[in-house]
Amino acid sequence: MLGIDPGLFEKSDIHLHVPAGAIPKDGPSAGVAMFIALTSLLTGRTVRNDVAMTGEISLRGLVLPIGGVKNKVLAAVRAGITTVMLPERNKKDYEDVPESARGEVQFVWMSTVDDAIAAALAPASQADKSEVPDLPDDERRAS
């Protein structure tokens, strides 16, 4: 579906370390953003520069609800963002966002990571496969 060469994973591993000790529930909200960053890296598709995203993701690719929707949307508006990607299950929090802010951004409601890919990444036809980096092999990591 994404066009990622499976051979990439025969010689390379991807390890994400999210250290404990942060404010509880701060880290999981970055799940969608970390997923999109990795997907961009591995496919060569760029991330749109006018989107903000938040959402926890499950191992099955579901986008789970988060807290602080009002503050996150207000921060996006202050930063000049035009599209805010939020978990579908947070639609109930839409009413907490001031009307003035609601009118300044487009909302994308995500149920799965497929929704995130569709909203955040440039179309595959615009991706330049020559920009997909080679991940370092085990010998490079060890040195």
N, C-alpha and C positions, 0 to 999 in steps of 0.2 A: 503494500500500500504506500509506504513512504519512499521506497526506492533505496533503502539502506543496504549496502553490500554486506551480507552475512559474514563474509570472509574477514571483515574488519574485527569481528569479535573472536576470531580464531587466534589472533596474535595480540589482542589488546583487551584490557578490562576497563570498566568505568567504575570508579569508586567515589561516592559522595559521602562526605563526613559532615554531619550536622551535630555539632557538639551539644551536649547536655549543659544545663546551667543557665540557659536563656530564660526569659520570662515565660512561664507556662503558656502554651497555646500561641506563642509568637511565631515559631518556626513552621508549623504545618500550613499556614496560609501561603507560604512561598512555594508549595508543591507545584501548582500550575506554572509559575514562572520558571522554576528549575526544569520542569519537563519541557517547556517550550525552548529554553536555552539549549538543552541537550539535543532536541529535535532539530533545531536550527543548525547546530554544529555538525550533526551527522548527515543532514540532507543538503546543506549548502543554501537553504532557503533563509532569507533574511527575515528578521522580526520587524514588523511595522513600528515606526517610531512615534506613532500617535496613539498607542494603546497602553492601558494599564491593566494589570490582571492580578487576581487573587483567588485563592481556592486551594483547599486541601484535596489531595487525590488518593484514591484507594488503589490497592494492588491490581484491581480489575479495570482501572481507568475511569472510575466514576469521580465526578467533581463534587466534593462534600462542602457543606456550609461552613462559613467562617463568621467571626465577630467583627464589630467595628466598621460596618458598611458605610455608615454616614461619614465618619472621619476619613475613610479611605477615598470615598468619592470626592469629598471636599478638597482633599490633598491633590487628587488628580486634576480637578478643575483649576486649582491654584497653579499647577505645573503646566497648564496649557494642553492637557491631554483631551482628545476629542472622543475617544471610545474607551469605555470601562467594561471589562469582562468580569462578571461575577457568577457565583454558583446559582443555578436555577432555584435551589432550595432557599436562597436568600431573597427571593422576590418579595417576601413579606416585609423586608426591611426597606423597601423602596420608598414607602411613605415617610420614613424617618429622614430621608434626604430632602433638604429644602428645595422648594420648587425652582428657585433661581438656579441652583446647581443642576437640577434634573434637565433643565432646558439647554444647558451648555454642553452636555455629553450624550453620546449614543450609548445605550446599554446593550450588551450582549450577554444573554443568560446561558450558561454552560451546564449541561448534564454530564457530558463525558469529555475526555481529553480530545476526542475528534472535533468537538465544538471549538475547543481552544485552538487547535491547529488551523481550522478554517478561518477563524477570526484574527489570529495573531501573525501568521506567517504569510509572506508574499507567495503568490501562486507558484506551483512547481515549474511552470513554463518559464518563469523569470529566474529560476535558480541556475547558477553557473556551476556545473559539477566540478570544474577545475578548482573551485574555491573550497571544496570539501577537504579538510586537512587530514593528513595521515596521523593517527594517534601514535605516540611513541611505543615501540615494542618493549618487551620485558628487559632486554639488555640495556636500553637507554635509561629506563627507570632505575635500574640497579646502580648505574654509575653516578 
